[in-house]
Amino acid sequence: MCKAAENLYNKGIEQGVEQGKLESAKAMAVSLHESGVAEDLIAKAANVSVDLVRKWLGISVA
């Protein structure tokens, strides 16, 4: 495989892994929220912002 194609392939793999991590964090956030865990604690556990957690949960971000 040529170097350019290999770089594109590796970048695609990295993006896929990141996407998977975010999807997993979102699923965890929803589950924790349904269990009554506060949004700030969910954000800390998922290592994301509170605004992102609120977006995932469909809570308006003011």
DACOR-V95510 format. One line per field, one symbol per residue. burial: b if it has 24 or more other C-alpha atoms within 12 Angstrom, else e. A space follows every 50 residues. Layout:
burial=???
//
This chain:
burial=eeeeeeeeeeeeeeeeeeeeeeeebbebbbeebeeeeebeebbeebeeeb ebbbebbeeeee
//
